[in-house]
Amino acid sequence: MTSKTEQTGQAEAAAEALGYEQARDELIEVVRRLETGGTTLEESLALWERGEELAKVCRNRLDGARARLDAALAEETAGAGRAEDGEL
């Protein structure tokens, strides 16, 4: 039998394996279920925890995309500066 800590780690690892769109879609479903109600306290807490994991995945994916975009823009700007200086 696995401990609560091991289960949490496994759930986080599974969430991290999701792509942005998958995590976003599942997060939308979690929020919908929480807003609808009709779940027990234990189910609501589990949904909340899952929602937090999914939100973290979405933030990490967006931060990664932003970093890649910033790097590409910086490279483009640096390349344009070199071209203006006659360096290519």
ChimeraX attribute file (.defattr): number of C-alpha atoms within 10 A of each C-alpha:
attribute: neighborCount
match mode: 1-to-1
recipient: residues
	/A:1	5
	/A:2	6
	/A:3	8
	/A:4	9
	/A:5	9
	/A:6	11
	/A:7	12
	/A:8	14
	/A:9	12
	/A:10	12
	/A:11	14
	/A:12	17
	/A:13	12
	/A:14	11
	/A:15	19
	/A:16	18
	/A:17	12
	/A:18	16
	/A:19	12
	/A:20	18
	/A:21	11
	/A:22	15
	/A:23	22
	/A:24	17
	/A:25	11
	/A:26	17
	/A:27	21
	/A:28	15
	/A:29	14
	/A:30	21
	/A:31	13
	/A:32	11
	/A:33	14
	/A:34	17
	/A:35	10
	/A:36	9
	/A:37	10
	/A:38	10
	/A:39	12
	/A:40	9
	/A:41	10
	/A:42	9
	/A:43	12
	/A:44	17
	/A:45	13
	/A:46	13
	/A:47	19
	/A:48	16
	/A:49	14
	/A:50	19
	/A:51	21
	/A:52	15
	/A:53	21
	/A:54	25
	/A:55	19
	/A:56	16
	/A:57	22
	/A:58	22
	/A:59	13
	/A:60	14
	/A:61	18
	/A:62	13
	/A:63	12
	/A:64	12
	/A:65	12
	/A:66	12
	/A:67	12
	/A:68	12
	/A:69	12
	/A:70	12
	/A:71	12
	/A:72	12
	/A:73	12
	/A:74	12
	/A:75	12
	/A:76	12
	/A:77	12
	/A:78	12
	/A:79	14
	/A:80	14
	/A:81	13
	/A:82	12
	/A:83	11
	/A:84	10
	/A:85	9
	/A:86	8
	/A:87	9
	/A:88	9
